[in-house]
């Protein structure tokens, strides 16, 4: 799974089956609407897309939305993909569509894991964020159904100023719900998301360190999205904890080559999957983007094969070239395993090649330059 060249094939593909959804989430990337778009990829077009995805070394495929369950043919699409040999998961919205019968049907088709969004440990926090009263209770009921049917559960949480104060309670709830994975998203101001809802750069760093400490004492896995610099925090933490010199040398050498996956404990995403680098997003109408949070269109699968867009698009090629990144990201020693969120860089600066604006780390090269400047000043003052 990890032995792949991201210049050729992605690690994960996200397909937005529809933008239709009954919720009104404050941060919604898709700015979801209540009704389906007549331009959505048809079932036949979807099968063709799945074939193309499979041929790209069979990456993970995630059905998202909107709400995938708003498509009546969602299980037919899933059935085709699974029978083709594609590993599929789904992230439906917690609405009345999520019945026990719907989940049973998904299990029959072969969907191995479901993911639900839970943005707070209480209805007050979660329902406010999701813009719909009763969403918390619907989510908890859906999780109960999944447990009854023995389907592994993934919980997705968007970190924002609305829930940062309740993260300890949130982690406790994730553990009580016996989830296999907590997927933690860090808000990017796109779609309905606002920069005023984001936590600060310093708070990002604080949450990263908290997540790393948490990861050492809980049984569920932790994955981050739009938080590429969490990988840097994990690597730094492990290097500080390592007293064995040969291991330290291995870290240093691997870091320079962008191959720390075997050392940092985050092996599910080697080299730090980033927008357009091991990651590709297909919209409900077939438009292809580096990610759902980076709205720069690179092509459309109705007109051009997905592999051609992913491999040949100048946008994707630039995003897979960390040495081209601007500012401190371009000289950072962690650029091959981190690279900063290209989505957040674009959202905040209008340039997806700019530095991650919510990272507090100062790269070694810049610190050396600052030291040289300081020494020169001291010499002149003598």
Buried (B, 14 or more C-beta within 10 A) or exposed (E): EEEBEBEEBBBBBBBBBBBBBBBBBBBBBBBBEEEBEEEBBEBEEBBBBBBBBBEBBBBBBBBBBBBBBBBEEBBBBBBBBBEBEBBBBBBBBBBEBBEBEBBBBBBEBBBEBBBBBBBBBBBEBBBBBBBBEEBBEBBBBBBEBBEEEEBBBBBBBBBBEBBBEBBEBBBEBBBEBEBEBBBBBBBBBBBBBEEEBBBEBEBBBBBBBBBBEBBEEBEBBBBBBBBBBBBBBBBBBBBEEBEEEEEEEBBEEBBEEBBBBEBBBBEBBBBBBBBBBBBBBBBBBBBBBBBBBBBBEBBBBBEBBBBEBBBEBEBBBBBBBBEEBBBBBBBBBBBBBBBBBBBBBBBBBEEBBBBBBBBEBEBEEBEEEEEEEEEEEEEEEE
